[in-house]
């Protein structure tokens, strides 16, 4: 059961990253330059890493 819970948490984190990448590609295709300026990949990456670190400290990963 613990393996499934770990897999589920990692899946959610990967989905967050995939959603961010899809959002950026849609914004790029539609020419939403203001969105691309405001949407910083590096800060989102660090936020997702912080989520993972918190889950690891709780013992879920």
N, CA, C and O atoms as a CHARMM CRD file, in Angstrom:
* protein
*
  244
    1    1 UNK  N      0.81900  -1.19300   0.00000 PROA 1      0.00000
    2    1 UNK  CA     0.00000   0.00000   0.00000 PROA 1      0.00000
    3    1 UNK  C      0.86600   1.26100   0.00000 PROA 1      0.00000
    4    1 UNK  O      0.53700   2.25400  -0.64900 PROA 1      0.00000
    5    2 UNK  N      1.97300   1.20600   0.73500 PROA 2      0.00000
    6    2 UNK  CA     2.86600   2.36300   0.80100 PROA 2      0.00000
    7    2 UNK  C      3.43300   2.68300  -0.58800 PROA 2      0.00000
    8    2 UNK  O      3.57200   3.85100  -0.95100 PROA 2      0.00000
    9    3 UNK  N      3.75600   1.64500  -1.35900 PROA 3      0.00000
   10    3 UNK  CA     4.29300   1.86500  -2.70600 PROA 3      0.00000
   11    3 UNK  C      3.26700   2.55700  -3.59300 PROA 3      0.00000
   12    3 UNK  O      3.61100   3.44400  -4.37500 PROA 3      0.00000
   13    4 UNK  N      2.01100   2.15300  -3.46900 PROA 4      0.00000
   14    4 UNK  CA     0.95800   2.78100  -4.26100 PROA 4      0.00000
   15    4 UNK  C      0.80300   4.25000  -3.88200 PROA 4      0.00000
   16    4 UNK  O      0.66800   5.10900  -4.75300 PROA 4      0.00000
   17    5 UNK  N      0.82300   4.53400  -2.58100 PROA 5      0.00000
   18    5 UNK  CA     0.67200   5.91000  -2.11700 PROA 5      0.00000
   19    5 UNK  C      1.82600   6.77200  -2.62200 PROA 5      0.00000
   20    5 UNK  O      1.61700   7.91200  -3.03500 PROA 5      0.00000
   21    6 UNK  N      3.04100   6.22800  -2.59000 PROA 6      0.00000
   22    6 UNK  CA     4.21000   6.95400  -3.09800 PROA 6      0.00000
   23    6 UNK  C      4.06300   7.20600  -4.59500 PROA 6      0.00000
   24    6 UNK  O      4.32000   8.31000  -5.07600 PROA 6      0.00000
   25    7 UNK  N      3.64500   6.17000  -5.32800 PROA 7      0.00000
   26    7 UNK  CA     3.45400   6.30600  -6.77200 PROA 7      0.00000
   27    7 UNK  C      2.40900   7.38400  -7.06800 PROA 7      0.00000
   28    7 UNK  O      2.58200   8.19100  -7.98200 PROA 7      0.00000
   29    8 UNK  N      1.32400   7.39100  -6.28800 PROA 8      0.00000
   30    8 UNK  CA     0.25300   8.35300  -6.50500 PROA 8      0.00000
   31    8 UNK  C      0.73700   9.78100  -6.27700 PROA 8      0.00000
   32    8 UNK  O      0.40700  10.68000  -7.05100 PROA 8      0.00000
   33    9 UNK  N      1.52100   9.99400  -5.21500 PROA 9      0.00000
   34    9 UNK  CA     2.04900  11.33000  -4.92700 PROA 9      0.00000
   35    9 UNK  C      2.99800  11.78800  -6.03100 PROA 9      0.00000
   36    9 UNK  O      2.92400  12.93900  -6.46200 PROA 9      0.00000
   37   10 UNK  N      3.88300  10.91600  -6.49500 PROA 10     0.00000
   38   10 UNK  CA     4.79900  11.26300  -7.58100 PROA 10     0.00000
   39   10 UNK  C      4.03500  11.55400  -8.86600 PROA 10     0.00000
   40   10 UNK  O      4.39900  12.45200  -9.62500 PROA 10     0.00000
   41   11 UNK  N      2.99000  10.79900  -9.10000 PROA 11     0.00000
   42   11 UNK  CA     2.16300  11.02100 -10.28900 PROA 11     0.00000
   43   11 UNK  C      1.54600  12.42000 -10.25900 PROA 11     0.00000
   44   11 UNK  O      1.52100  13.11300 -11.27600 PROA 11     0.00000
   45   12 UNK  N      1.05000  12.82800  -9.09500 PROA 12     0.00000
   46   12 UNK  CA     0.45800  14.16100  -8.97500 PROA 12     0.00000
   47   12 UNK  C      1.49500  15.25300  -9.23700 PROA 12     0.00000
   48   12 UNK  O      1.19100  16.25500  -9.88500 PROA 12     0.00000
   49   13 UNK  N      2.71400  15.06300  -8.73800 PROA 13     0.00000
   50   13 UNK  CA     3.76600  16.05700  -8.96800 PROA 13     0.00000
   51   13 UNK  C      4.15000  16.11500 -10.44600 PROA 13     0.00000
   52   13 UNK  O      4.38400  17.19400 -10.98900 PROA 13     0.00000
   53   14 UNK  N      4.21300  14.95600 -11.08900 PROA 14     0.00000
   54   14 UNK  CA     4.52100  14.93700 -12.52600 PROA 14     0.00000
   55   14 UNK  C      3.41200  15.59600 -13.33500 PROA 14     0.00000
   56   14 UNK  O      3.68000  16.27700 -14.32500 PROA 14     0.00000
   57   15 UNK  N      2.17700  15.39500 -12.91800 PROA 15     0.00000
   58   15 UNK  CA     1.05000  16.02300 -13.61600 PROA 15     0.00000
   59   15 UNK  C      1.09800  17.54000 -13.48600 PROA 15     0.00000
   60   15 UNK  O      0.75600  18.25200 -14.43000 PROA 15     0.00000
   61   16 UNK  N      1.51600  18.04000 -12.33200 PROA 16     0.00000
   62   16 UNK  CA     1.67500  19.48700 -12.17000 PROA 16     0.00000
   63   16 UNK  C      2.66900  20.03100 -13.19100 PROA 16     0.00000
   64   16 UNK  O      2.41800  21.05100 -13.83300 PROA 16     0.00000
   65   17 UNK  N      3.79700  19.34000 -13.33300 PROA 17     0.00000
   66   17 UNK  CA     4.82700  19.78100 -14.26900 PROA 17     0.00000
   67   17 UNK  C      4.31600  19.69400 -15.70900 PROA 17     0.00000
   68   17 UNK  O      4.54200  20.61000 -16.49900 PROA 17     0.00000
   69   18 UNK  N      3.63400  18.60900 -16.05300 PROA 18     0.00000
   70   18 UNK  CA     3.11200  18.44500 -17.41100 PROA 18     0.00000
   71   18 UNK  C      2.06900  19.51600 -17.72900 PROA 18     0.00000
   72   18 UNK  O      2.03500  20.03200 -18.84700 PROA 18     0.00000
   73   19 UNK  N      1.23200  19.84900 -16.77300 PROA 19     0.00000
   74   19 UNK  CA     0.23600  20.90700 -16.98500 PROA 19     0.00000
   75   19 UNK  C      0.90800  22.24900 -17.24800 PROA 19     0.00000
   76   19 UNK  O      0.46400  23.01800 -18.10000 PROA 19     0.00000
   77   20 UNK  N      1.98100  22.52600 -16.51100 PROA 20     0.00000
   78   20 UNK  CA     2.72000  23.77300 -16.72800 PROA 20     0.00000
   79   20 UNK  C      3.30600  23.82800 -18.13200 PROA 20     0.00000
   80   20 UNK  O      3.24400  24.86400 -18.79500 PROA 20     0.00000
   81   21 UNK  N      3.87100  22.72200 -18.58200 PROA 21     0.00000
   82   21 UNK  CA     4.48100  22.68800 -19.91400 PROA 21     0.00000
   83   21 UNK  C      3.41600  22.83100 -20.99800 PROA 21     0.00000
   84   21 UNK  O      3.64200  23.50500 -22.00300 PROA 21     0.00000
   85   22 UNK  N      2.26800  22.20700 -20.80200 PROA 22     0.00000
   86   22 UNK  CA     1.18900  22.32100 -21.78200 PROA 22     0.00000
   87   22 UNK  C      0.66100  23.75400 -21.83200 PROA 22     0.00000
   88   22 UNK  O      0.37500  24.27400 -22.91100 PROA 22     0.00000
   89   23 UNK  N      0.53300  24.38300 -20.68300 PROA 23     0.00000
   90   23 UNK  CA     0.07000  25.76600 -20.63000 PROA 23     0.00000
   91   23 UNK  C      1.02900  26.68400 -21.37600 PROA 23     0.00000
   92   23 UNK  O      0.60000  27.57900 -22.10500 PROA 23     0.00000
   93   24 UNK  N      2.32700  26.46200 -21.19300 PROA 24     0.00000
   94   24 UNK  CA     3.31600  27.27900 -21.89700 PROA 24     0.00000
   95   24 UNK  C      3.24200  27.07200 -23.40800 PROA 24     0.00000
   96   24 UNK  O      3.36500  28.03000 -24.17200 PROA 24     0.00000
   97   25 UNK  N      3.04300  25.83200 -23.83900 PROA 25     0.00000
   98   25 UNK  CA     2.99000  25.58600 -25.27800 PROA 25     0.00000
   99   25 UNK  C      1.74300  26.21700 -25.89700 PROA 25     0.00000
  100   25 UNK  O      1.80400  26.73400 -27.01300 PROA 25     0.00000
  101   26 UNK  N      0.62000  26.18100 -25.19200 PROA 26     0.00000
  102   26 UNK  CA    -0.59900  26.82300 -25.69400 PROA 26     0.00000
  103   26 UNK  C     -0.39300  28.32900 -25.77300 PROA 26     0.00000
  104   26 UNK  O     -0.77400  28.96000 -26.76000 PROA 26     0.00000
  105   27 UNK  N      0.20300  28.90100 -24.74500 PROA 27     0.00000
  106   27 UNK  CA     0.45500  30.34600 -24.73900 PROA 27     0.00000
  107   27 UNK  C      1.40600  30.73200 -25.87100 PROA 27     0.00000
  108   27 UNK  O      1.22900  31.77300 -26.50300 PROA 27     0.00000
  109   28 UNK  N      2.40200  29.90600 -26.12600 PROA 28     0.00000
  110   28 UNK  CA     3.35100  30.19600 -27.20500 PROA 28     0.00000
  111   28 UNK  C      2.65900  30.12700 -28.56500 PROA 28     0.00000
  112   28 UNK  O      2.88000  30.98400 -29.42000 PROA 28     0.00000
  113   29 UNK  N      1.81600  29.10000 -28.76500 PROA 29     0.00000
  114   29 UNK  CA     1.11900  28.95800 -30.04300 PROA 29     0.00000
  115   29 UNK  C      0.14700  30.10200 -30.30300 PROA 29     0.00000
  116   29 UNK  O      0.00200  30.54600 -31.44200 PROA 29     0.00000
  117   30 UNK  N     -0.51400  30.57700 -29.26300 PROA 30     0.00000
  118   30 UNK  CA    -1.50500  31.64300 -29.42500 PROA 30     0.00000
  119   30 UNK  C     -0.89500  33.03300 -29.36100 PROA 30     0.00000
  120   30 UNK  O     -1.58500  34.03100 -29.57100 PROA 30     0.00000
  121   31 UNK  N      0.38600  33.09500 -29.07500 PROA 31     0.00000
  122   31 UNK  CA     1.06500  34.37900 -29.05500 PROA 31     0.00000
  123   31 UNK  C      0.77900  35.21900 -27.82200 PROA 31     0.00000
  124   31 UNK  O      0.79200  36.44800 -27.88900 PROA 31     0.00000
  125   32 UNK  N      0.52300  34.57100 -26.71000 PROA 32     0.00000
  126   32 UNK  CA     0.26100  35.28200 -25.46300 PROA 32     0.00000
  127   32 UNK  C      1.58700  35.62700 -24.80000 PROA 32     0.00000
  128   32 UNK  O      1.99300  34.97800 -23.83600 PROA 32     0.00000
  129   33 UNK  N      2.24700  36.62900 -25.30800 PROA 33     0.00000
  130   33 UNK  CA     3.56800  36.98200 -24.80000 PROA 33     0.00000
  131   33 UNK  C      3.50800  37.45700 -23.35700 PROA 33     0.00000
  132   33 UNK  O      4.43300  37.20400 -22.58600 PROA 33     0.00000
  133   34 UNK  N      2.44300  38.13500 -22.98500 PROA 34     0.00000
  134   34 UNK  CA     2.31500  38.61500 -21.60600 PROA 34     0.00000
  135   34 UNK  C      2.22100  37.46100 -20.62600 PROA 34     0.00000
  136   34 UNK  O      2.69100  37.56500 -19.49300 PROA 34     0.00000
  137   35 UNK  N      1.61200  36.35400 -21.05800 PROA 35     0.00000
  138   35 UNK  CA     1.53600  35.17000 -20.19100 PROA 35     0.00000
  139   35 UNK  C      2.91800  34.55100 -20.03800 PROA 35     0.00000
  140   35 UNK  O      3.32100  34.16000 -18.94200 PROA 35     0.00000
  141   36 UNK  N      3.63500  34.46700 -21.14700 PROA 36     0.00000
  142   36 UNK  CA     4.96900  33.87800 -21.09100 PROA 36     0.00000
  143   36 UNK  C      5.91600  34.71800 -20.24300 PROA 36     0.00000
  144   36 UNK  O      6.81400  34.17900 -19.59600 PROA 36     0.00000
  145   37 UNK  N      5.72000  36.03100 -20.24300 PROA 37     0.00000
  146   37 UNK  CA     6.55700  36.89300 -19.40500 PROA 37     0.00000
  147   37 UNK  C      6.27200  36.67700 -17.92100 PROA 37     0.00000
  148   37 UNK  O      7.19000  36.69300 -17.10200 PROA 37     0.00000
  149   38 UNK  N      5.01500  36.47700 -17.57900 PROA 38     0.00000
  150   38 UNK  CA     4.63900  36.32800 -16.17300 PROA 38     0.00000
  151   38 UNK  C      4.84400  34.91500 -15.64000 PROA 38     0.00000
  152   38 UNK  O      5.05400  34.72200 -14.44200 PROA 38     0.00000
  153   39 UNK  N      4.78400  33.93700 -16.52300 PROA 39     0.00000
  154   39 UNK  CA     4.86000  32.53700 -16.11800 PROA 39     0.00000
  155   39 UNK  C      6.31100  32.09900 -16.12600 PROA 39     0.00000
  156   39 UNK  O      6.88600  31.86400 -17.18900 PROA 39     0.00000
  157   40 UNK  N      6.89600  31.98900 -14.97000 PROA 40     0.00000
  158   40 UNK  CA     8.31300  31.67000 -14.84600 PROA 40     0.00000
  159   40 UNK  C      8.48700  30.17600 -14.56300 PROA 40     0.00000
  160   40 UNK  O      8.03500  29.67500 -13.53400 PROA 40     0.00000
  161   41 UNK  N      9.14000  29.47900 -15.47800 PROA 41     0.00000
  162   41 UNK  CA     9.34000  28.03800 -15.34300 PROA 41     0.00000
  163   41 UNK  C     10.20400  27.70900 -14.13000 PROA 41     0.00000
  164   41 UNK  O      9.93300  26.74800 -13.41000 PROA 41     0.00000
  165   42 UNK  N     11.22700  28.49700 -13.91000 PROA 42     0.00000
  166   42 UNK  CA    12.14900  28.19100 -12.81600 PROA 42     0.00000
  167   42 UNK  C     11.45300  28.26800 -11.45300 PROA 42     0.00000
  168   42 UNK  O     11.68300  27.42000 -10.59000 PROA 42     0.00000
  169   43 UNK  N     10.61700  29.26800 -11.26300 PROA 43     0.00000
  170   43 UNK  CA     9.92300  29.37800  -9.97400 PROA 43     0.00000
  171   43 UNK  C      8.91200  28.24800  -9.79500 PROA 43     0.00000
  172   43 UNK  O      8.73800  27.74500  -8.68500 PROA 43     0.00000
  173   44 UNK  N      8.24800  27.84800 -10.87100 PROA 44     0.00000
  174   44 UNK  CA     7.30900  26.72500 -10.78200 PROA 44     0.00000
  175   44 UNK  C      8.04600  25.42500 -10.47200 PROA 44     0.00000
  176   44 UNK  O      7.56400  24.59500  -9.70100 PROA 44     0.00000
  177   45 UNK  N      9.22000  25.25700 -11.08200 PROA 45     0.00000
  178   45 UNK  CA    10.02600  24.06900 -10.82000 PROA 45     0.00000
  179   45 UNK  C     10.41300  24.00700  -9.34300 PROA 45     0.00000
  180   45 UNK  O     10.31900  22.95100  -8.71700 PROA 45     0.00000
  181   46 UNK  N     10.84700  25.13500  -8.79100 PROA 46     0.00000
  182   46 UNK  CA    11.23900  25.16100  -7.38300 PROA 46     0.00000
  183   46 UNK  C     10.03800  24.92400  -6.46700 PROA 46     0.00000
  184   46 UNK  O     10.17800  24.29900  -5.41600 PROA 46     0.00000
  185   47 UNK  N      8.87600  25.41100  -6.85100 PROA 47     0.00000
  186   47 UNK  CA     7.67100  25.17200  -6.06300 PROA 47     0.00000
  187   47 UNK  C      7.32700  23.68200  -6.02900 PROA 47     0.00000
  188   47 UNK  O      7.00100  23.14600  -4.97000 PROA 47     0.00000
  189   48 UNK  N      7.39800  23.02100  -7.16400 PROA 48     0.00000
  190   48 UNK  CA     7.10900  21.58900  -7.22100 PROA 48     0.00000
  191   48 UNK  C      8.14400  20.80700  -6.42000 PROA 48     0.00000
  192   48 UNK  O      7.80500  19.82000  -5.76700 PROA 48     0.00000
  193   49 UNK  N      9.40600  21.24200  -6.46400 PROA 49     0.00000
  194   49 UNK  CA    10.43900  20.59600  -5.64300 PROA 49     0.00000
  195   49 UNK  C     10.15200  20.77500  -4.15900 PROA 49     0.00000
  196   49 UNK  O     10.39900  19.87000  -3.36300 PROA 49     0.00000
  197   50 UNK  N      9.63300  21.93400  -3.78800 PROA 50     0.00000
  198   50 UNK  CA     9.27600  22.15600  -2.38400 PROA 50     0.00000
  199   50 UNK  C      8.12400  21.23300  -1.96800 PROA 50     0.00000
  200   50 UNK  O      8.11100  20.72100  -0.84800 PROA 50     0.00000
  201   51 UNK  N      7.15800  21.02200  -2.86800 PROA 51     0.00000
  202   51 UNK  CA     6.08500  20.07200  -2.58300 PROA 51     0.00000
  203   51 UNK  C      6.66300  18.68300  -2.33600 PROA 51     0.00000
  204   51 UNK  O      6.28500  18.00300  -1.38200 PROA 51     0.00000
  205   52 UNK  N      7.57800  18.27200  -3.20000 PROA 52     0.00000
  206   52 UNK  CA     8.18700  16.94900  -3.06800 PROA 52     0.00000
  207   52 UNK  C      8.98200  16.84200  -1.77100 PROA 52     0.00000
  208   52 UNK  O      8.92500  15.81700  -1.09200 PROA 52     0.00000
  209   53 UNK  N      9.71600  17.88300  -1.42700 PROA 53     0.00000
  210   53 UNK  CA    10.50100  17.86600  -0.19300 PROA 53     0.00000
  211   53 UNK  C      9.58500  17.76600   1.02600 PROA 53     0.00000
  212   53 UNK  O      9.89600  17.05100   1.97800 PROA 53     0.00000
  213   54 UNK  N      8.47000  18.47200   1.00200 PROA 54     0.00000
  214   54 UNK  CA     7.52300  18.41300   2.12200 PROA 54     0.00000
  215   54 UNK  C      6.92200  17.02000   2.25500 PROA 54     0.00000
  216   54 UNK  O      6.77600  16.50900   3.36500 PROA 54     0.00000
  217   55 UNK  N      6.57400  16.40800   1.13500 PROA 55     0.00000
  218   55 UNK  CA     6.02200  15.05300   1.17600 PROA 55     0.00000
  219   55 UNK  C      7.06400  14.06400   1.68800 PROA 55     0.00000
  220   55 UNK  O      6.73400  13.12700   2.41500 PROA 55     0.00000
  221   56 UNK  N      8.30800  14.27500   1.31000 PROA 56     0.00000
  222   56 UNK  CA     9.37600  13.38800   1.77000 PROA 56     0.00000
  223   56 UNK  C      9.58200  13.53000   3.27700 PROA 56     0.00000
  224   56 UNK  O      9.81800  12.53800   3.96700 PROA 56     0.00000
  225   57 UNK  N      9.49500  14.74800   3.78700 PROA 57     0.00000
  226   57 UNK  CA     9.65100  14.96400   5.22500 PROA 57     0.00000
  227   57 UNK  C      8.49100  14.34900   6.00900 PROA 57     0.00000
  228   57 UNK  O      8.66800  13.91800   7.14900 PROA 57     0.00000
  229   58 UNK  N      7.31500  14.31000   5.40300 PROA 58     0.00000
  230   58 UNK  CA     6.16600  13.67000   6.04800 PROA 58     0.00000
  231   58 UNK  C      6.25500  12.15100   5.99300 PROA 58     0.00000
  232   58 UNK  O      5.52700  11.44900   6.69500 PROA 58     0.00000
  233   59 UNK  N      7.16000  11.65000   5.14800 PROA 59     0.00000
  234   59 UNK  CA     7.31800  10.20900   5.01600 PROA 59     0.00000
  235   59 UNK  C      6.46100   9.60100   3.93300 PROA 59     0.00000
  236   59 UNK  O      6.29300   8.38300   3.89000 PROA 59     0.00000
  237   60 UNK  N      5.91400  10.42500   3.05500 PROA 60     0.00000
  238   60 UNK  CA     5.05400   9.91400   1.98900 PROA 60     0.00000
  239   60 UNK  C      5.83000   9.53300   0.73800 PROA 60     0.00000
  240   60 UNK  O      5.31500   8.80400  -0.11000 PROA 60     0.00000
  241   61 UNK  N      7.05100  10.01200   0.61200 PROA 61     0.00000
  242   61 UNK  CA     7.86100   9.67300  -0.56400 PROA 61     0.00000
  243   61 UNK  C      9.10000   8.93300  -0.14800 PROA 61     0.00000
  244   61 UNK  O      9.91100   8.56100  -0.99500 PROA 61     0.00000
